[in-house]
Amino acid sequence: MVARIITGAHYGLKDWLVQRITALVMAVYVLLFAGTVLVCSPASFVEWQALFAPQWMRLASLLFFLSLFWHAWIGMRDILMDYIKPTALRLGLQVVVILLLVAYAAWAIQILWSN
């Protein structure tokens, strides 16, 4: 019998699937947004504000940003796990990335629902 040594986190299929789903959500939003901008062609701040006034547009934008941040987290986590070998430094950088992504998510919510 061969003893297998397993190292690392082994997120595997779940993260692969999340990357693909979040990429699909972002691609659909970009097409929706581009189509909306082409049809409405907002030129002033008031027109841009009116573009994001409907609740469905705000929710679609929020879904886009949450997908973007989740996608970015998985990518950054994998990069840090692959290239930063000292554990304390890697964990510190992961905490910084998490805090930044949470702050960006809060900022996106504030922007989307501000008047």
C-alpha positions as a Markdown table, in Angstrom:
| # | Residue | x | y | z |
|---|---|---|---|---|
| 1 | Met | 0.0 | 0.0 | 0.0 |
| 2 | Val | 1.3 | 3.5 | -0.9 |
| 3 | Ala | 0.8 | 6.2 | 1.7 |
| 4 | Arg | -0.4 | 9.4 | 0.1 |
| 5 | Ile | 0.8 | 12.6 | 1.6 |
| 6 | Ile | -1.8 | 15.3 | 1.2 |
| 7 | Thr | -0.7 | 18.9 | 1.6 |
| 8 | Gly | -2.4 | 22.2 | 1.0 |
| 9 | Ala | -6.0 | 23.3 | 1.2 |
| 10 | His | -7.4 | 21.3 | -1.8 |
| 11 | Tyr | -10.4 | 23.5 | -2.5 |
| 12 | Gly | -10.7 | 22.0 | -6.0 |
| 13 | Leu | -14.0 | 21.6 | -7.8 |
| 14 | Lys | -15.9 | 24.0 | -5.6 |
| 15 | Asp | -13.6 | 26.9 | -6.3 |
| 16 | Trp | -13.3 | 26.0 | -10.0 |
| 17 | Leu | -17.1 | 26.1 | -10.2 |
| 18 | Val | -17.4 | 29.4 | -8.3 |
| 19 | Gln | -14.8 | 31.0 | -10.6 |
| 20 | Arg | -16.8 | 29.9 | -13.6 |
| 21 | Ile | -20.2 | 31.0 | -12.2 |
| 22 | Thr | -18.9 | 34.4 | -11.0 |
| 23 | Ala | -17.3 | 34.9 | -14.4 |
| 24 | Leu | -20.6 | 34.1 | -16.1 |
| 25 | Val | -22.5 | 36.5 | -13.8 |
| 26 | Met | -20.0 | 39.2 | -14.6 |
| 27 | Ala | -20.2 | 38.6 | -18.3 |
| 28 | Val | -24.0 | 38.7 | -18.4 |
| 29 | Tyr | -24.0 | 41.9 | -16.4 |
| 30 | Val | -21.4 | 43.5 | -18.7 |
| 31 | Leu | -23.6 | 42.7 | -21.7 |
| 32 | Leu | -26.7 | 43.9 | -20.0 |
| 33 | Phe | -25.0 | 47.1 | -18.9 |
| 34 | Ala | -23.5 | 47.8 | -22.3 |
| 35 | Gly | -26.8 | 47.2 | -24.0 |
| 36 | Thr | -28.5 | 49.6 | -21.5 |
| 37 | Val | -25.9 | 52.3 | -22.0 |
| 38 | Leu | -26.1 | 51.9 | -25.8 |
| 39 | Val | -29.9 | 52.3 | -25.7 |
| 40 | Cys | -30.1 | 55.1 | -23.2 |
| 41 | Ser | -26.7 | 56.8 | -23.9 |
| 42 | Pro | -26.5 | 58.9 | -20.7 |
| 43 | Ala | -24.5 | 62.1 | -21.2 |
| 44 | Ser | -24.9 | 63.9 | -17.9 |
| 45 | Phe | -24.7 | 62.9 | -14.2 |
| 46 | Val | -28.5 | 63.2 | -13.9 |
| 47 | Glu | -28.9 | 60.7 | -16.7 |
| 48 | Trp | -26.4 | 58.3 | -15.2 |
| 49 | Gln | -28.2 | 58.6 | -11.9 |
| 50 | Ala | -31.5 | 57.8 | -13.5 |
| 51 | Leu | -29.9 | 54.8 | -15.1 |
| 52 | Phe | -29.2 | 53.3 | -11.7 |
| 53 | Ala | -32.5 | 54.5 | -10.1 |
| 54 | Pro | -34.5 | 51.3 | -10.7 |
| 55 | Gln | -34.1 | 48.7 | -8.0 |
| 56 | Trp | -33.4 | 45.9 | -10.5 |
| 57 | Met | -30.4 | 47.8 | -11.9 |
| 58 | Arg | -29.0 | 48.4 | -8.4 |
| 59 | Leu | -29.5 | 44.7 | -7.5 |
| 60 | Ala | -27.9 | 43.6 | -10.7 |
| 61 | Ser | -24.9 | 45.9 | -10.1 |
| 62 | Leu | -24.6 | 44.6 | -6.5 |
| 63 | Leu | -24.7 | 41.0 | -7.8 |
| 64 | Phe | -21.9 | 42.0 | -10.3 |
| 65 | Phe | -19.8 | 43.5 | -7.5 |
| 66 | Leu | -20.2 | 40.6 | -5.1 |
| 67 | Ser | -19.3 | 38.2 | -7.9 |
| 68 | Leu | -16.3 | 40.3 | -8.7 |
| 69 | Phe | -15.1 | 40.4 | -5.1 |
| 70 | Trp | -15.7 | 36.6 | -4.6 |
| 71 | His | -13.9 | 35.9 | -7.9 |
| 72 | Ala | -11.0 | 38.2 | -6.9 |
| 73 | Trp | -10.8 | 36.6 | -3.4 |
| 74 | Ile | -10.4 | 33.1 | -4.9 |
| 75 | Gly | -7.8 | 34.3 | -7.4 |
| 76 | Met | -5.8 | 36.3 | -4.8 |
| 77 | Arg | -5.9 | 33.5 | -2.3 |
| 78 | Asp | -4.6 | 31.0 | -4.8 |
| 79 | Ile | -1.8 | 33.4 | -5.9 |
| 80 | Leu | -0.8 | 34.0 | -2.3 |
| 81 | Met | -0.9 | 30.3 | -1.5 |
| 82 | Asp | 1.3 | 29.5 | -4.5 |
| 83 | Tyr | 3.9 | 32.2 | -4.2 |
| 84 | Ile | 4.1 | 33.4 | -0.6 |
| 85 | Lys | 5.7 | 30.5 | 1.4 |
| 86 | Pro | 6.2 | 32.0 | 4.9 |
| 87 | Thr | 2.8 | 31.2 | 6.6 |
| 88 | Ala | 2.6 | 34.3 | 8.8 |
| 89 | Leu | 3.2 | 36.6 | 5.8 |
| 90 | Arg | 0.8 | 34.7 | 3.7 |
| 91 | Leu | -2.0 | 34.9 | 6.3 |
| 92 | Gly | -1.3 | 38.5 | 6.9 |
| 93 | Leu | -1.6 | 39.3 | 3.3 |
| 94 | Gln | -4.8 | 37.2 | 3.1 |
| 95 | Val | -6.3 | 39.2 | 5.9 |
| 96 | Val | -5.4 | 42.5 | 4.1 |
| 97 | Val | -7.1 | 41.2 | 0.9 |
| 98 | Ile | -10.2 | 40.2 | 2.9 |
| 99 | Leu | -10.4 | 43.5 | 4.6 |
| 100 | Leu | -10.0 | 45.4 | 1.4 |
| 101 | Leu | -12.6 | 43.4 | -0.4 |
| 102 | Val | -15.1 | 43.8 | 2.4 |
| 103 | Ala | -14.4 | 47.6 | 2.4 |
| 104 | Tyr | -14.9 | 47.7 | -1.4 |
| 105 | Ala | -18.2 | 45.8 | -1.0 |
| 106 | Ala | -19.4 | 48.2 | 1.6 |
| 107 | Trp | -18.4 | 51.1 | -0.6 |
| 108 | Ala | -20.2 | 49.7 | -3.6 |
| 109 | Ile | -23.4 | 49.3 | -1.5 |
| 110 | Gln | -23.0 | 52.9 | -0.3 |
| 111 | Ile | -22.6 | 54.2 | -3.8 |
| 112 | Leu | -25.5 | 52.1 | -5.2 |
| 113 | Trp | -28.0 | 53.2 | -2.5 |
| 114 | Ser | -27.0 | 56.8 | -2.0 |
| 115 | Asn | -29.2 | 59.5 | -3.4 |
